[in-house]
Amino acid sequence: MRVLLLGGTGFIGRAITERCLAEGHQVTLFHRGLSRPGAFPEAEHLVGDRTVDVAPLVGRPFDVCFDSSAYEVPVVRASARALRHPGLRYIFVSSISVYADITQFGEDGPLQRDPDAEHATLTDANYGALKVACEEALAEELDGRVLCARPGLVVGPHDYDERFRYWLTRIARGGVVLAPGDPDAPAQCIDARDLAAWLLHVAGSDVTGPINVTGAAMPLRVLLETIREVVGSDARFRWVPDEVLLAHA
């Protein structure tokens, strides 16, 4: 396939790029040249800022576009319009943060909304709502050709987020480790490499619409104990109830 990655050298995009190249696809990366610019010399590199100008993409007949770097509606609309042609499949990496109710994570669950989503800029507060708006904008621009993957916490090589990295480094230090809340509370995450493999698999299908993508649920205790085993630590977990932690926040 002729594959375009919007980004492709950071974290999730990097995992997708690696998978596409490993499977022998023709890969083009459109990125700013700021994150690992020397990566993937075997791919075609188009250097540019998609928030400013997507002209280098106009008229290019890609079979599939993987978009893991969009958070604002005007940006995804511009990309979709630049790439619009009958054969294009658009795979958008959204987020499980789109849901308004954390007890209803089904794909038809209530979603977060921003009344000014068409013009809003990204903040921590409106992240989920803008991902919803981006999904809907893509559906309008490329009717019937968009898959919106909604992953939970994504982990793995080149992860720059501190949420999961904290547990790796803290447990590796050993000793008594404060563990939050209920040890049997469910925890879920997905490795970026597994996410990439699944995205590339569905890219060759006719599956569209929103789909939640994450790993199997496990007790938080099992997750932390697995980390301890993998890093070879002597860490001992001290479980502290949520209400105690909140009282000292």
Secondary structure, DSSP 8 states (H G I E B T S, - for coil): -EEEEES-SSSHHHHHHHHHHHTT-EEEEEE-S-SSTTS-TTSEEEE--TTT--GGGTT---SEEEE-S--SHHHHHHHHHHH--TT-EEEEE--GGGBS-TT--STTS-B---TTTTT----TTTHHHHHHHHHHHHHHHTTT-EEEEEESEEESTT---HHHHHHHHHHHH-SEEEEES-TTSEE-EEEHHHHHHHHHHHHTS---EEEEE----EEHHHHHHHHHHHHT---EEEEE-HHHHHHT-
